Amino acid sequence: MFISDAMRERMVFNKNIVLVSIFIILSACAAKVTRSSGRTVVIRAAVPDMGVEKALDLAEAECSKQGLSARVQELTSATTDRYIFECVQLGN
């Protein structure tokens, strides 16, 4: 089967478009800090994960910038993807 140079270039271009699209979609699904002010940190967990464990890791990292530790302050619902943490001194 003969593939012309133009077809080959088009196939490579399409492949690159697909790869970039996948990258964008996956990066949007990552857990992230949505708000950090004072001693409150709000984390939106990754879509398939929706677990407090990943959110806690991010909150700990955010609170440690102030020399504090994260504690779950509030779950917005039982099936939430958002977690609210309070930055506190260790031992409190």
Rosetta blueprint (number, residue, H / E / L):
1 M L
2 F L
3 I L
4 S L
5 D H
6 A H
7 M H
8 R H
9 E H
10 R H
11 M H
12 V H
13 F H
14 N H
15 K H
16 N H
17 I H
18 V H
19 L H
20 V H
21 S H
22 I H
23 F H
24 I H
25 I H
26 L H
27 S H
28 A H
29 C L
30 A L
31 A L
32 K E
33 V E
34 T E
35 R E
36 S E
37 S E
38 G L
39 R L
40 T E
41 V E
42 V E
43 I E
44 R E
45 A L
46 A L
47 V L
48 P L
49 D L
50 M L
51 G L
52 V H
53 E H
54 K H
55 A H
56 L H
57 D H
58 L H
59 A H
60 E H
61 A H
62 E H
63 C H
64 S H
65 K L
66 Q L
67 G L
68 L L
69 S E
70 A E
71 R E
72 V E
73 Q E
74 E E
75 L E
76 T L
77 S L
78 A L
79 T L
80 T L
81 D L
82 R E
83 Y E
84 I E
85 F E
86 E E
87 C E
88 V E
89 Q L
90 L L
91 G L
92 N L
